[in-house]
Amino acid sequence: MKSVDASAPLWVLLGTRHGDNQQLLAIADALGIPYRAVPLRFNAAAGLPPALLGASRLAWKCKGEVPLAAPWPRAVLASGRKCVSAARWIREQSGGQTRLIHVNRPWAPLAWFDLVITTPQYAVPPRANVLINRLPFLLPPTPVAVPLPASFQALAQTMPRPWTLAMVGGDSRPFVLDDAAAAKLADTVNAQVRTHGGSAWVLGSPRTPESAMGVIERALDVPSQLVRWGQGENPYQALRQTADRFVVTMDSASMLTEALLSGCPVVPFDLPVRPDWRWRLTASWRETAARTPGSIIGRSFEMLQDLGLLSSVRDLGLMRRSLEEAGAFDGTGSAPALALQERENTLARIAALIATPR
């Protein structure tokens, strides 16, 4: 339960990434305890490594009206590299009593945190204080029916069932949605409709290039409706509830998870990768380390990760393989059950930390 009371036992540090903030707030809401949301503003120094910033206020300040002061929280929940120094500053002010809980990858020594909650895409090494879930923490869809916007209701009557919902992302380093990939995505949607019947809805996102949407629109040859982002009302929430199967571009873990939580069959669509030199170097180093964990390369990779001097690049292929092993894409209900179990485990770990003094 959100609280403006500075004495709340949990503080949630909100950074610049909307998706990270939504995940943090979902966790805080699910815990069912009073918490304080602390929005942060960052300056150019926030680009420095957390190891250099330490527990300082050099790179950030609080945007809220209530200053950061005692009583200090039992725990801080944060995500992203920029929030690390703020979390450490709060713990320092508390005399070392505040627990630090970090979501995704901290780009900092793992030993700094009481708990790191992550997913396979970040390849964080397993440690006693690392919880690796297959899916990010997202609340299940609301059971309350969300109606289609009025401008789509007449159109929906002409769209034969079952419905295939294609959720189209876009460029998200190192993944790109170029015209060639867009044409292949349209072929995938066509094949789903031909195989299973019905029609398709194709929804763009803020990252979807207009050229890619144009290619998809021209290549679709089955009954379909294409919806561009920002043009009129958004039918996304309603279609999430009513679609019978999904096609999802593999550039967003959150978008994939939202599709999986429906319990319907999901077809993941891999986007081409255009890595920079750092992505190629780190990915190659990580793969070599995984093949030969006891070698000098393997030990050095893990050591640098533990020290926070090296963080694995985001690799959604790792997440996809983990979900395939769990049978999450077949629409038999295993994905929602897996997500529920992981949410319960995550909340139990956090609640135990808050309840236990350092």
N, C-alpha and C positions, 0 to 999 in steps of 0.2 A: 504494500500500500504506500503510495507516494506521500511524502510529508515534506513540509517546508521547515519543520523543526530541526534545528541544527544538532539536536541531541539524538537524531535517528541513528540506529546501530550500523546502518549501511549507507555509504556514500557511493553514488554512481557517477563516474567522470565521463562527461560527454564530449567527444572530440569533433572532428570535421567530417567524418564519414557517416552518412545517414544509415547505411546498412549495419555498421558496427553499433551505432547508438540504439537502433531498434532491437538488436539482439541483447544488448545489456539491459534495456528496459524490460524486455520480455522475461529475462531471468529474474530481475528484481521484483516484478509484479508476481511472478509465480512463487517466489519465496514466501509471500504473504506477511512480510514484516515491514515496519516503517522504514522508508529510505529517503535520502535526499539526493536529488539530481543536481549535479554541479557542472554547468556548462563552462568549457574552457576556451580561451582565445590564445592563439599561438603566434609567435613572431618568427623571424628568419632563423633564429638560433635553434628552433625546433627541428631543423634538418640535421643537427649534429647527432652523433651516436649517443644513446643514453649513458654509455660508460663515461663519456666526457662531461655530460651535464650533471651527473650525480643526482643528489637529492636537493637540487637548487630550484629557484624560481626564475632562472635566467630566460627560459624559453616560453613561459606561459603566464597567464593570469586568469583569475576567476571572473566570468562575465555576470554572475549573479549579484543581487543586491545584498545578500547576507554574506559577510566576510567569512573566510575560513578560520575558525578559531575553536578552542576547546568548548565543550567536550568533544574529543576526537572520536571517530567511529570505531566500532569493533572490526570493520572490514571495509576495504575499498574495492570496487569492481570497475575495471577499465579495459580498454582495448586499444591496440595500435601503439606504435613506437613513441608518438609525441606525448602520450599520457604517462609514460613511465616515470619521468622525473617528478611530475606532480604527485603521483601515487607514493613515490619514495619520500617526497617532502612531507606529506601528511603522516607517514609512518614515523619519520624522524621527530616530528613535533609531538607525537603521541608517546615518545619515549620508547619506541620500538614495539608498542603493543598492538598497533593496527595490522590486521591481516591484509595481504595483497593478493588479489585474485585477478588474473589476466586472461582475456579471451583472445583466441587465435594465436598469433605469434608475437612475442614481446620485443624481438630484436635486442635482447639484453640477456645477461646471464640467467639461466633458469633458476639458480639458487636464490635469486633475489625474491622469488615469489613463493607464497604458501601453496598456490594452486595455479596451474596453467591449463585452461580448457581449450582444446584445439580439435582439428579435424585432419584426416590424412593428407589433404592437399598441401599442408604446410610442412610435412615430414619432420615434425618436432620429435626428437628422440624420446623413447619411453623412459620415464623417471618416476620416482615415488610421488613427486608433486606435479605430475603431468597426467591429465585425463584426456585420452584420445577417443572422441566420439566419431561415429561414421557421418553424422549429420550435424549441422549447426543447430543451435538452440532456437527453434521457432515454435510458437504456440500453434496448436491445431486449428484448422479452420472453424469459424463460428458455426454452430448448428442452426443459427437463425438464417433463413433464406434471404439472399440478396437478390432483388429483382434486377433484370436487365434494364439499363437506362431506356427511357421512353422512346428515344430515337432508334433503338435497335429492336424493339418488340415486334413490330410488323415484319421486319426482315427475318427475324428468328423463325417466324411461322413458315417461311419459305425454305428454310435450311433443313434438309432431311437428317434424321438421326440414324446412327449415332454420330456424335460430334467429336472430331479430332481438334484439339486446341494446340496450335503451334506457338510457343513462347519464344520470341526472337530477341536475342541480346544484341551484342555488337562488339566493337573493338574494346578489349580489356587486356592490357599487356600481360602475356605475349600473344594473346589470341586476337585474330582479326576476322571480320566478316566481310570478305571481298566479294566481287561479283561471281567468281567461280564457286565459292562456298555457298552463296545465295542460291545459285542454280541447283546445286546438289541438295540444298535444304528443301527447295520446292519439289524436287524429284522424290525426296523422302516423304513429304506430305502427300503427294499424289499417290505414292505406293500404299500408304496407310489407308487412304480412303478407298482405293480400288480393292484392297484386301478385305477391309472390314465394313465397307459401305458407308452410307451417310454423306457427310460434308465436313468441311474444315473451316475453322476460324484461325486467322493468322494475325497475331498481335505484335506490333513493334514495341520498342522500349526507348528510353531517352538516348541510349547509345547506338541504336540501329541506324546505319547510314541510309540516307534517302535512296542512293543508287542501288543498294542491296534490296530495299523494299520494292523498287521498280522492277528489278530482275525477278524477284519472287512473284510479283503480280503477273508479269507476262508469262512466266513458266507454269503457273498453276493451270491444270486442265481438268480439274474435278470441281464439283460444286463447292464454292468457297467464298469467304468474305475476308478481305484484308483490312485491318484497322491500323492506321498510322498513329504514332504517339503524338498527343497534343492537338489532334484535329477532332474536335467534338468531344462528346462524353466518352468515358472510359468504361468498357464492359468487363474489365479483367476480373474483378471480384465475383461478379455473377457467373462468368464462364468457368472460373475455377471450381465452382460448386456444381456446375451442370455438365461439364465436359465428360466424355466417356473414356478418352485416352489422350495422351499428351505427347508432343514432340518438343524437346527443350534443347536449345543450344548450350553447349558446355563451356560457358564463360562466366557463370555466376552460380556459386554454391547455394545461395539463398533462393534463386529462381528455381533451381532443380529441386530443392527441398520442398518448396511450396507445391510443386507438381506431385512429388512423391507422397506428401501428406494427404492427398486426395484419396489414396488407396487404389487409384486406377492404373492401368498399364502406362508406363513411361518409356519413350524411345529417346535416349540421349543422342544428341548430334554433335560430333566433335568438330570444332573449328580449327582451321589451319593455324600453325604456330609460326610466328616470326620473331624469334628470340634475339635479344641483343647479346653482346659478348658476355656480360655478367650472368645472364640466364643460362647460356650454353656452358660456361665454365662451372657454375654451381651445380647444374643438373648433372653434368658429366662426373663431377667430383662425388656427388651424392650417390649416383648409380654405381660407381666403382667402389665406394665405401660399403654399399649394401651387399655387393658381391663378395668382398673380402674384408669383413668387419675387423679381423684381427691384424690386418696389415697396417703399415705406417700411414697409408692414405686413409684407411678406415678410422684409425684411432685419432688422427689429426683432425678429420672432419668432425667427429663427435666432440673432441676437446674444444675446438673453436666454436661449435654451437653452444656448448655449456658455458663458455666464457662470454657469449653474446657478441663475438666478433664476426660471426657468420650466421646467416639465416637462410634456410632453404627457400628458393623461389617457389611461388605458387604453382602447383602442378595438379590440375583437376583430374588428370588421368589417374593419379593415385586414389583419389576419392571415388572415381567411377569404378575402378577395379575392386575396391573395398565393398562398395554397394552391390556390385555384381555377385561377389562371393556370398553376400547375405541374401541374395534373391530379391532385392528391393524393387526391381523394375517390372516384375511380372504381373502386378496388379492383384495379388492374392491376399493383400492386407499385411504383408510382412513389414513394409516400410512404416506405416503408422504405428505398428506395434514396436518396432525397433526405436522409433523416435520417442515414444512414450517411455520405454525403458531407459533410454539415455537421458531424457529430461529428469526422470526420477532419481537416477544415479547422480546427476550433476547437482540437483538441488540438495540431495542428502550430503554430498561432500561439502558444499558451501555452508549448509546449516551447521554441520559439525565444526567447521572452522570458526564460525561466528560464536558458537557456544563455548569454544575452548580458548581460554586465555593463552597468550604466547608465553 
